[in-house]
């Protein structure tokens, strides 16, 4: 698995899209620091931008890499290699390379701006950690979709639809349900609804750390009030880990059963 992971990682690192992805975040960090002139404000602005963008990039790259390397994958399957090792190696190669582009692209301008001398270092670190989780989650979901769909167009369509649902549609439906059932106790519904969406969960986790009550909204405020900040962080990280483990487990199961 390590050899396949290394090959996938270096293959993506040589790709011009990885450099474009890195350059985009590098430029984004420089522009935000120039406009905000404050590390804490820059972190908040950055969160609003990449909380939706990172899952989209992870989804597209995951599906695109699977379909583009399908012939090479079939060649590997003819060798005495475990199927789980092949697909886990490819998945980890994609997810790690995207995470490194994100961390380095955003980290370089913030470090040069004086991140290590600022109190915002912990907020920025939490932002990078949660966005890395989102990269691993949505790359795994993308691999699941690609493994389930032979047709490339359908695979891309379902992947984009999944991102669209979790990033935009889910919040609208959730808000409508809160309005419709406003006469009933909604604390537990709000908590469960937040945990069921990794994007909302990551946003809530960051806002809890930033302690910005005005930006938390109804679900975030309930989350903070019910659990408390420290316990909320623990529950959030455990849930994000589960969000990674479940799709990865399905990748292994689907790879073993799939007829190539």
N, C-alpha and C positions, 0 to 999 in steps of 0.2 A: 504493500500500500504506500510506503514511504517513497518508493521510486516513482510511482504513478503520481503521487502528490507533488513531488519535486518537478516532474516533467510538466504537469499541468500548470504549476506555479510559474516556472520559467517561460513556458509557452505564452502565458498571459502577460508576463512582465515584458516580453519582447513585442507584444502587440501594441500598436499605436493608440488603441483605445484606452489602454491602461495609462499611457502618458497623458492623453486628453483628460481622463478622469482625474488624475493627479493634478494636472495644470489648472483644471477648473476649480478644485478646492483650494489650491494655492492662491489663485487670483481672488476667489471669494473671500478668503481670510484676510488678504491684504486690503481689499475694498471695504470690508466691514470695519476693520480696525481704523482705516483712514476716515470713514464717515462717522463712526461712533466716538472715536478718541477715548474709549473707555472699555476695558476688558469685560466687565460684568455685562454691560449693555450689548457688547458684541456677541457674547455667549447667548444671550436671550434672542437676539436677532438671528443668529446662526441656527439656533434650534428650530425656529419657525420655518426656516428655509429647508434644512436638510432632513427634518423629521419625516417629510413626505418624499423627498428626492432620493434618499438612500434606499428605501425599499423598492422604488421603481428601478433604480440602477441594478440592484441585486437580482430582481426578477428578470429583467431583460438579459443581463449577462449570463445568468444561470441557464435560461432556455436556449439562448444563442450558442453558448459553448457546447451544450449537450448535442444539439442538432448538427453543429459544424464539425464535431469530432466523432460523429456516429460511425463512420467507416473505420476510423482508428480504434474505436471501442470494440467493434465487431472483430477486428484483427486481434485485439487483446483477449477477447473471449475465446478465441481458438487456442490460446496458450493455456498451460496448466496454472492458471491463476484463479483465485477466488473472485466470484462476481462482486461480493461485498467490498473486497479490497480495491477493485477497479473503480467502482462508482463512488466509494467513500474518498478515494484518492483524488478523483476528479472534482468532487464537490468541495473538499477541503482546499484544493489548489485554487479554485475560483474564489471561495469565500475569504481565504487568507490574503490573496492578492488584492482583492477589493478593499478589505479592511486596512491593509497597509497603505494603499493609495489614499484612503480617507484620513488615516492618522497622520501620515507624513505631510499630506497636502495642507491640512488645517494646522498641524502642529508647528511646522516651520515658521510661518509668520507670527503666530502667537508667542513662540519661544523668543524670537528676536525682539518682540515688542515688550518683553519683560514679564512673561507669564510666571516664571518661578519666583519672582519677587512680589507677586500679587496674591491677594486672598482668593482670586477667581480661579486659581489652579485646580481646586477640588471640583468646582462646578464644571470647568472645561474637561477635566478628566472623566467625570461622570457622563458628560455629553458624548465623548468619544467611546466610552464603554457601551453605553446603550445603543449608539448607532452601529457599533460593531456587532452587537447582538442582533439588531435588525438586519444587517447584511447577511449573517449566518442563517437567520430565520427565513428570509425571503429567497435566498439562494436555494435553500433546502426545499421550500415550497415549489420553486420553479423546476427543480430537478424532478420532483414528484409529478408535476403536470406533464413534463416532457416524457417521462417514462410511461405515462398513461396514454399519451397521444402520439400515434405514429405520424399523423399528418402535421407538418410543421406549422401551417397556417392556423390550424385549430389550437395547437400548443401555444403559439404566441397570443392568440386571441383569449384563451382561458387564463393565461398568465397575467395579461394586462387587465382583464376583468377582475381577477382576484385582487390585484393591487388597487384598482379603482374602488372596489367594494370596501376593503379595509381602510383605505385612506380617506375616502369621501362619503360614499353611500352609507356606510355603517354609522357614522356620526349623525347623519340626517335621520336615519331610522331610529336610532337610540334617543335622539332629542324628541322626536315625535311620540315615542312610547312614554317618555317622562311627562310630556304635556297631557297625553290622553289619560294617564293614570295618576295625575297629580294629587288626587284626593286620597290616594293610598300611600302607605309607608314605602318609600323608594330607596332607602339606604342600601339594603342588600342588593337590589336590582342594579343600582349604580355601581357598586363594588364589583359584582359579577360581570356586568357589561364592560367595565374597564379592563378586567383581567382577560376577557375573551378577545381583546384586540391588542396585539403587540405594539402597534403604533400609538394608540391612546395610552397604553400602559407606560411606554417609554416617555411620552410627553408628561404624564403625571409624575413619574419618577424624577424627572429633571426639575419640574416646577416645585416639587416637595423639597428638593435640595436647595433650590434658589429661594424658597420661602416667600414667594410672591403671591399673596392671597388673592389679590385682585385678578390675577391671570389664571388662577386655578379652575375657575368655573365651578358648577354644581358638583360634578362627579369628583373632581380633584379635591374640593373642600371636604366632602364626605369621606373620601379616602384618608385625608390627613387627620380629620377629627376622629374617625373610627379606630384607626390603627396607631396613630402617632407616627412621627417622622421616621424614627429608627426602625420600628417594626414594619412600617410601610416599605422601607427600602429592602428589608430582608424578603418580605413577601413578593415584592416586585421582581427581585433578582431570581428567586426560586421559580417564579412563573415564567420569566424569560428563558431560563434554562430548560424548563419543560417544553416551551415553544420551539426550542432547538432540537431537543431529544426526540420528540414525537415524529416530526417530519423525517429526521435522519433514520430513525428506526423503520419508517415506512419505505425509505429508499432501499434499505437492505432487503426488506421483505419483498418489495416489488421487483428488485433486480433478480432475486432468486427464482421468482415465479414467471418472469417475463420471457416470452418466446421470441428470440431474435432471429 
